[in-house]
Structure formats: structure tokens, C-alpha cells
Amino acid sequence: MRKHTETLPTKNRWLILSHGFNMDGRAASQTITDKIPYLLEAGIKPVVFSAITGIQDQRFPHRQFLAWGPAAFRFDFRHWIANQYGRGLLYKLLTRSVSILLAPFIGLEKFFLGYSSQWSWAMPAFTHGRQLIRDGKIDVVYSTGGAWSAHLAGLWLKKVTGVKWIVEVHDPLVIRKSPVDAGSERPKNRDAQFRQYLERQIIRYADYVWWFTEGAVHYAKARNPNLNTQGNARGFTVLPGANPPGGIITSKAHQYSDTLNLCHFGSLAKDRSLATILNALSSLLKKYPHAGRHIRVHAYGAPLDVLTLDAIKQYGFEDVLLAHGRLEKDSVSGKSGRERVVEKMQEADVLILLHGNDEWCAEYIPSKFYEYLWTGRPIWGIVHHNPQLDQMLSNRGAYLSHEGDLEGINMTLERIWLDWEQKHLPTPTGEAIGVNQAVATILGIVQTPVNSLNHHS
């Protein structure tokens, strides 16, 4: 196999601003780090600026900066210490000491500004980025997040230097309250006010900006009629996709055991709670009492939320729901957290995808969905106000329920139970969505001449 190569462009030196770059298992990190091999293949020469929270990349210049504000410093310091020394006694001693020392300054920062903690990382990113641009070493600034400090730094660089600026918005910057709310009204919260301002500035100054769902683009245009008009950012949708950790996952024939294992991966909260599953399970056991001996719900990646804890106590499900916590890198096997997670995903009978119940779900698709697609395991998606995600799940033969439809959720769990009893769980249809298609879309639309992504034999 050989690459079809075109003349390398003169605009291929990209400064990538990503606060959480190379943080194992973090969605905001994976979204950009998974793109890097394809960007390199396409002839892009990246320089990455990030916080100190991740592992320094050795393939290209990767500079890590401490944030200048006390709250962000505390956050970054905790992760840096964990990476260096683990989360044992030294971690607890040092992080507690730093928290005590910084507490009065963090209080003043919140009182005078009220922004989310990582905002101040924009300052060192801007300072060092401006120098690189003035030295003629950068053609394009690519801000991606995650933490909106990367976009703030990109905005400052655009205003000061006029550099070409492309923006990747992971989650909506403006959080709507209802289906009829476009998010145009001024929020009361100061951080929300600033995010609303930042979105307007991105659309005014960025050369290109993209979001990860059709809903996010729709509402951004509703708030900003100048989006996609001449002289303003051209907005579009990119499905971020995901790559299988460690390369292509080998397909494994599913082995049925005497237990139906329902597995959830990722964060939990009151608006995204396994209590939804436990409530349905309680109803199922009234109809099929023997199912209690065979069903287990597994939670990976996050502490249990308060609603889940209450449901466990209410139903006596202490032996039914098993909380495994976050899977970190295994020092014995050398497997990364992501690789260990994928192994557990493949062992599941059914993967649970909780979407949430907030209005912003219309603009959001959980990043775990794209990872789930690589595993070959059936997905049970409980979706809220997102026709795009509904369609993507339906196209792959997934179990589909809707948030708030208690009867429908109960019926779906019963269907899963009966399918498992008959050893007839569905095999997902369709293909996984890789990151290569996202990079191809981005490079094609921003019209940067690069090496062809195509391979010819």
C-alpha cells in the first residue's frame, strides 16, 4: 500500500489548543487525540498547548502550561500529582495542603469573576501562542474543548494576530431551558453569561466552527442569525466518532453465562442516573421473580449518584448493582484505562447508554456511544429529545427507550430479559463511526490543501 501524495501546503502548521490533551479516558481528550494520527498523515504539523493534566506527547512539540488562576491551578495540580505519584498518601497530603493555601484566593476569584475553574488557562496559552504566531511558526489555530478556556485563548489570538482560527465545540456553550427556549436571553449566572458572549465572539471571529450534533448547529443558528453569512464563521456538523483503543478490536463470539450483565460506562448524576434502570428492574422482578438471581447492573467510570444510591437502598439491590469505579492504567499488564474499559464493554450482555433529562440533550450525543459501536454488543439507549440519536440507535438495531416513558422503559427491560433467556440478544447492525471520517470532513470543509487521506494500492 502506498499513499497518494499531493504537494504539501504552506498552511499546514497548526497550533492545537486543548486544555485536557492526553488525559487517559477523558472524552474531551479522546476527541482530539484520536484525530492526531490522521492529521499527521494528512501533512499537518501540529504544536499542542495543553494543561499539565495529561501525558506529554513525544511525536510533536507539546507544551504544557499551568493555569494562572488559583482554582485552575488546584485542579491541574491534583491531576499532575496523580499522574506522577498515584493517589496514595503523598497525593492526599500535597493536594490537601495546596487546597488550604489556595482557598482564600479561590474565594476571591469566584467572588469577582464567577467563571468555571479552567478559564485562566487561556492566559498562558495566549501568551505563548502569540509569540509563536509573531515568529511566523503558526498558520492555523485550532481550539477544541472541552474546557472553554481553549476557545478564549483562540479568540484572543485571532483578535491580536489575525491568524486563521478554526473552532471545535464539544458541548453547547449555551444551555437552553426548554424546547421553546433558543438560549438568547441573558443568563443570571456569570459563567453562563460569559459562555453566551464567547459563542457570539466565536461566530463573529472564527473562520470555521463545528459542533457534534445537528441540534447544536440548529440552536446556534437560532441564537446567531449571522452564522454562515459572508464574513462570519461557517458552521457545520461533524460526527466525532471514536477509534478502538490499541487498534482494531477483534470480534469475539458472545458467550452467554448464567447472568445477564447490563453495563454502564461513564459519569452519573441526578439527570443521568442508574435509578432509571433499577426502577425498571424492580417492576420486572414482580413479574419474573427468578430474574433477581440472574440480572446484574455494572457501573464503570464514576461514583454512584445519589438517586442510584437511594434506589439501591429502597429495593435492597446491594448485590444487584456492582460499582467498579474508574479503570485506570494497569501497571502489571501495561493496559491503558481505555483498553481495560473496552475489554469490559465486550464482556457485557447489553451496554446502557443514559442520555439524561435536560433540555440540552437535544444538542448532545454521549461520546461513549461511539465507543460502544466498536464492541459488537447490543446497546440500550434511553434518549431525551434527540431525533438524530434516535435514528442512529435504530439504524443499528439497538434497544431504544425515551426518558420519562416509564412504561416504555419497563417494556424494553422485559424484552431484553426475554431475549437473553432465549439466548437471542440482537447483533448490532451497521458499522462503527471512526475518527478518520471526522478528520476528512474537517479538512475538506476548511479547504486546507493537504496530503490526500486516500490510500491506493
Secondary structure as the mmCIF struct_conf table of DSSP 4:
data_model
#
loop_
_struct_conf.conf_type_id
_struct_conf.id
_struct_conf.beg_label_comp_id
_struct_conf.beg_label_asym_id
_struct_conf.beg_label_seq_id
_struct_conf.end_label_comp_id
_struct_conf.end_label_asym_id
_struct_conf.end_label_seq_id
STRN STRN1 ARG A 2 LYS A 3
HELX_LH_PP_P HELX_LH_PP_P1 THR A 7 PRO A 9
BEND BEND1 THR A 10 THR A 10
STRN STRN2 ARG A 13 LEU A 17
TURN_TY1_P TURN_TY1_P1 HIS A 19 ASN A 22
TURN_TY1_P TURN_TY1_P2 ASP A 24 GLY A 25
HELX_RH_AL_P HELX_RH_AL_P1 ALA A 27 THR A 33
TURN_TY1_P TURN_TY1_P3 ASP A 34 LYS A 35
HELX_RH_AL_P HELX_RH_AL_P2 ILE A 36 GLU A 41
TURN_TY1_P TURN_TY1_P4 ALA A 42 GLY A 43
STRN STRN3 LYS A 45 SER A 50
TURN_TY1_P TURN_TY1_P5 ILE A 52 THR A 53
BEND BEND2 GLY A 54 GLY A 54
HELX_LH_PP_P HELX_LH_PP_P2 ILE A 55 ASP A 57
BEND BEND3 GLN A 58 PHE A 60
STRN STRN4 HIS A 62 GLN A 64
BEND BEND4 TRP A 68 GLY A 69
HELX_RH_AL_P HELX_RH_AL_P3 PRO A 70 TYR A 85
BEND BEND5 ARG A 87 GLY A 88
HELX_RH_AL_P HELX_RH_AL_P4 LEU A 89 PHE A 112
TURN_TY1_P TURN_TY1_P6 LEU A 113 LEU A 113
HELX_RH_3T_P HELX_RH_3T_P1 SER A 117 TRP A 121
HELX_RH_AL_P HELX_RH_AL_P5 ALA A 122 ARG A 134
TURN_TY1_P TURN_TY1_P7 ASP A 135 GLY A 136
BEND BEND6 ASP A 139 ASP A 139
STRN STRN5 VAL A 140 GLY A 145
BEND BEND7 GLY A 146 ALA A 147
TURN_TY1_P TURN_TY1_P8 TRP A 148 TRP A 148
HELX_RH_AL_P HELX_RH_AL_P6 SER A 149 THR A 161
STRN STRN6 LYS A 164 VAL A 169
BEND BEND8 HIS A 170 ASP A 171
BEND BEND9 LEU A 173 VAL A 174
BEND BEND10 LYS A 177 SER A 178
TURN_TY1_P TURN_TY1_P9 PRO A 179 VAL A 180
BEND BEND11 GLY A 183 GLY A 183
BEND BEND12 GLU A 185 GLU A 185
HELX_LH_PP_P HELX_LH_PP_P3 ARG A 186 PRO A 187
BEND BEND13 LYS A 188 ASN A 189
HELX_RH_AL_P HELX_RH_AL_P7 ARG A 190 TYR A 205
BEND BEND14 ASP A 207 ASP A 207
STRN STRN7 TYR A 208 TRP A 211
BEND BEND15 PHE A 212 THR A 213
HELX_RH_AL_P HELX_RH_AL_P8 GLU A 214 ARG A 223
TURN_TY1_P TURN_TY1_P10 PRO A 225 ASN A 228
BEND BEND16 THR A 229 THR A 229
TURN_TY1_P TURN_TY1_P11 GLN A 230 GLY A 231
BEND BEND17 ASN A 232 ASN A 232
HELX_LH_PP_P HELX_LH_PP_P4 ALA A 233 ALA A 233
STRN STRN8 ARG A 234 THR A 237
TURN_TY1_P TURN_TY1_P12 PRO A 245 GLY A 246
BEND BEND18 GLY A 247 ILE A 248
HELX_LH_PP_P HELX_LH_PP_P5 ILE A 249 SER A 251
BEND BEND19 ASP A 258 THR A 259
STRN STRN9 LEU A 260 PHE A 265
BEND BEND20 GLY A 266 GLY A 266
STRN STRN10 ALA A 269 ALA A 269
TURN_TY1_P TURN_TY1_P13 LYS A 270 ASP A 271
STRN STRN11 ARG A 272 ARG A 272
TURN_TY1_P TURN_TY1_P14 LEU A 274 LEU A 274
HELX_RH_AL_P HELX_RH_AL_P9 ALA A 275 LYS A 287
HELX_RH_3T_P HELX_RH_3T_P2 PRO A 289 ARG A 293
TURN_TY1_P TURN_TY1_P15 HIS A 294 HIS A 294
STRN STRN12 ILE A 295 TYR A 300
BEND BEND21 GLY A 301 ALA A 302
HELX_LH_PP_P HELX_LH_PP_P6 PRO A 303 ASP A 305
HELX_RH_AL_P HELX_RH_AL_P10 VAL A 306 TYR A 315
TURN_TY1_P TURN_TY1_P16 GLY A 316 GLY A 316
TURN_TY1_P TURN_TY1_P17 GLU A 318 VAL A 320
STRN STRN13 LEU A 321 GLY A 325
TURN_TY1_P TURN_TY1_P18 SER A 331 SER A 333
HELX_RH_AL_P HELX_RH_AL_P11 GLY A 337 GLU A 347
BEND BEND22 ASP A 349 ASP A 349
STRN STRN14 VAL A 350 LEU A 354
BEND BEND23 ASN A 357 ASP A 358
HELX_RH_3T_P HELX_RH_3T_P3 GLU A 359 GLU A 363
TURN_TY1_P TURN_TY1_P19 SER A 367 SER A 367
HELX_RH_AL_P HELX_RH_AL_P12 LYS A 368 TYR A 372
TURN_TY1_P TURN_TY1_P20 LEU A 373 GLY A 376
STRN STRN15 ILE A 379 VAL A 383
BEND BEND24 HIS A 385 HIS A 385
HELX_RH_AL_P HELX_RH_AL_P13 PRO A 387 SER A 394
TURN_TY1_P TURN_TY1_P21 ASN A 395 GLY A 397
STRN STRN16 TYR A 399 HIS A 402
TURN_TY1_P TURN_TY1_P22 GLU A 403 GLY A 404
HELX_RH_AL_P HELX_RH_AL_P14 LEU A 406 GLU A 421
TURN_TY1_P TURN_TY1_P23 GLN A 422 LYS A 423
HELX_LH_PP_P HELX_LH_PP_P7 LEU A 425 THR A 429
BEND BEND25 GLY A 430 GLY A 430
BEND BEND26 VAL A 435 VAL A 435
HELX_RH_AL_P HELX_RH_AL_P15 ASN A 436 VAL A 446
TURN_TY1_P TURN_TY1_P24 GLN A 447 GLN A 447
BEND BEND27 LEU A 453 LEU A 453
STRN STRN17 HIS A 455 HIS A 456
#
